[in-house]
Amino acid sequence: MNIIDKTDDEIRAVADVYWRELVKNSNEGKYGDFVKKFSTSFALAMDQVTAGHQFANSELARNLSEDADFLGIIRRGEHVTVLYRQRNTKKPGEWLGRLVLGFEGAEIKIFGASIF
């Protein structure tokens, strides 16, 4: 199964839930819950020490607004990139949130996630 064959509405239904979970777990510093929807390859690539440091020390990562604006979906190969306008509760301005989704087996997993 290839995620690019899903409709925008089907992709967004999953992506919005995953993004909200990432924001919540980032704000709460819950690393284990943060990575639970990650693909195996992405989870293995995450450096737990670096991620733990980010959760403990990053004002951006610990104060994300629960309200994000959906911007769009980009299809490429076997993955989609879902883009969000993300705000912070303590820092003024806006950031670009990026969530890369694809299938691992029969399940939709996160293959990349970042805020720029």
C-alpha positions in Angstrom: 0.0 0.0 0.0 1.3 3.5 -0.9 0.2 6.5 1.2 0.2 8.8 -1.8 -2.8 6.9 -3.1 -4.9 8.1 -0.1 -7.0 11.2 -0.5 -6.0 14.5 1.1 -8.9 14.1 3.6 -7.7 10.6 4.6 -4.1 11.7 5.0 -5.1 14.8 7.0 -7.3 12.7 9.3 -4.2 10.7 10.4 -1.7 13.6 10.2 -3.7 15.9 12.4 -4.0 13.3 15.2 -0.3 12.4 14.9 0.8 16.1 14.9 -1.4 16.9 18.0 0.2 13.9 19.8 3.7 15.1 18.9 3.0 18.6 20.2 1.5 17.3 23.4 4.3 14.8 24.1 7.0 17.4 23.2 5.4 19.9 25.6 5.3 17.3 28.3 8.8 16.0 27.6 7.5 12.4 27.2 10.1 11.0 24.9 8.7 7.4 24.9 5.2 8.6 23.9 6.8 11.1 21.4 8.4 8.4 19.3 5.6 5.7 19.6 4.3 6.3 16.1 7.7 6.6 14.5 8.8 4.2 11.8 11.5 1.7 12.9 14.2 3.5 10.9 13.2 6.9 12.2 13.1 5.8 15.8 16.5 4.1 15.5 17.9 7.3 13.9 16.7 9.5 16.9 19.5 10.0 19.3 17.8 9.7 22.8 20.4 11.9 24.4 19.9 14.7 22.0 16.1 14.3 22.1 16.2 14.3 25.9 18.3 17.4 25.9 15.9 19.1 23.5 12.9 18.2 25.7 14.7 19.4 28.8 16.2 22.7 27.5 14.3 23.9 24.4 11.8 26.6 25.0 10.5 26.1 21.5 10.0 22.3 21.9 8.4 22.6 25.4 5.9 25.4 24.7 4.3 24.6 21.4 0.8 25.9 20.9 -1.9 23.2 20.6 -3.4 25.2 17.7 -1.6 24.6 14.4 -2.8 25.6 11.0 -2.8 22.9 8.3 -0.9 24.3 5.2 -0.9 21.4 2.7 0.3 18.0 1.6 3.2 17.1 -0.7 3.3 13.6 -2.3 6.7 12.1 -3.2 7.6 8.5 -3.8 6.2 6.4 -1.0 5.7 9.2 1.5 3.7 12.4 2.0 4.9 15.5 3.7 2.2 17.3 5.7 2.9 21.0 6.5 1.7 23.0 9.5 2.0 26.6 10.7 3.1 26.2 14.3 3.1 28.8 17.0 4.7 28.8 20.5 3.0 29.9 23.7 6.1 31.8 24.9 8.0 32.9 21.8 6.4 35.3 19.3 6.3 34.3 15.6 5.5 31.3 13.5 7.4 28.1 12.6 7.0 25.6 9.8 6.0 22.1 11.1 6.8 19.1 8.8 5.5 15.6 9.3 6.5 12.9 6.9 4.2 9.9 6.7 4.3 6.5 5.0 3.4 2.9 5.5 5.4 0.5 7.5 3.7 -2.8 7.0 0.0 -2.1 7.2 0.3 0.8 9.5 0.9 4.5 8.8 4.0 5.7 10.6 6.0 8.8 11.0 9.2 8.9 8.9 10.2 12.4 9.7 9.1 15.3 12.0 10.6 18.7 12.5 9.9 22.4 13.2 11.8 25.0 11.3 
